[in-house]
Amino acid sequence: MKYIIALDAGTTSVRAMLYSVSEKKFYSVAQQEIAQSYPNPGWVEQDAGEIYYKCAYVLNKCIRAADEGEIVGIGITNQRESVVFWDRKTGEPVCPAIIWQCRRTSEFCRQIPPQMQEIIREKTGLQTDAYFSASKIKWAIEHIPSVSALLESGNLCVGTIDSYLIYKLTGGKTFATDYTNACRTMLFNIHTLEWDEDLLSYFGVPRAVLPEVKSSTDIMGEYVSGDQRILIAGVAGDQQAALFGQACHEKGDGKITYGTGLFMLFHTGEESVRSKSGLLTTIGYSIGKKIIYALEGSVFNAGSCVQWLRDEMRLIDTSAESEDLATSVPDTGGVRFVPAFTGLGAPYWAGEARGMLCGITRGTGRAHVVRAVLESIAFSAKDLAECMQKDSHIHLKEIRCDGGASSNNFLMQFQADVLGVSIDRPVERESTALGAALLCAIALGYEDENSVKECRKSEKIFYPSPEKERFDGLYLEYKRAVERALR
Ligand code: ADP
């Protein structure tokens, strides 16, 4: 039996999963939680040392679980944009990792002149924001003495989580990242596929501290475990790995992950598409020298709204209960919810907007409110889909779904009705890990781009209702509620 290990270094936990190459399915999973710290308001940090040793722990647990089987490779997927600063000689981090959610550089980013923001968008496909790595690296070089001292001595390494794990797992032999991670740093030119000299100098980041950038299917090095030497190959940021694991391999294929937030990625082919709606242009994945671009949009609050119903409003006891309640009424009875707890993203870009519940009457019950919340998640995804189709002129064929809230049948059916395309839910919801395992399988020659499609199986397909006009009408009602939230 041949296995690949998918190492998934997420924000709240790290996991290793054992994937059988011949049976195309996952077996064993080992998981460890990762602590976060919030040293100042809006700051988010993690200990990269903890991330590494917990990754090594789950990895070794999976290796042991393979028993007599042979582990042929390790694929890596990870939280994106977060940065680690370490000593090239010892491999030890010299300060806490600055995590993607960290807002410490938001004021600096706001002050970047519009002409520079335009250059950033043109070169990187990204909207200038503290979320991406560049300003975090600049901040650390300017404010953390141990980082600037290492820089001076020529021993500073800076990289995203994947590059730190690769460095440690290869015993310091490989200092590399892949295109999908590099393109989220706001320092990488997605057209020339190189670190961009203008951006490096603007953010004061010397080229020498950054990793080499490779394809998602390049072999990165070897992990030595006892007498086993395991190749590390197949690396992609979490959302891009999910796109790949969902077999979105053709132009117009799209996936939505319904987690705490909602992430939609849309395959736009080998040409990058520039968004006029404020979506991000990103590298979807690469196979050898072939680069696939994607448009990416996110909704900050999706599953978190269901958590809010459960934990703050106490309208439900479990997230899953929202499905039964929503289907216990024929409609929301005119109630509309706008999920703007932390502002609204594309296409509104209204950071100051806040959530709203409107249309309440004396007859409004908790089922109506719960249903309005679930419907708002689907409408937010519709907003993104509209932008993507407008920007790319590519017709959306269907959506593949994953993430915790994709198990809600009401939400998925309503999503299909509102989008007017079918929603395909896979058997294997661990699309991110599957993507990393499949990129690894391609890198090592066990699969190719065509055969990899067979690794994804549909569990259920939700077909759109023929009553398109009725759902268009509901979407307009939602848009009117959003207008009120923006006032
Ligand atoms: P993340 O990876 O962002 O932590 P998950 O993919 O694990 O998120 O999904 C968790 C989210 O999905 C939670 O916000 C939870 O409220 C929501 N969720 C889970 N199950 C359901 C369900 N059956 N219906 C609606 N929401 C759900």
Residues whose N, C-alpha, C, O or C-beta is under 5 A from the ligand:
A	BS01	ADP	Y258 G259 T260 G261 G303 S304 V306 Q307 S319 A320 S322 G403 G404 A405 S407 N408
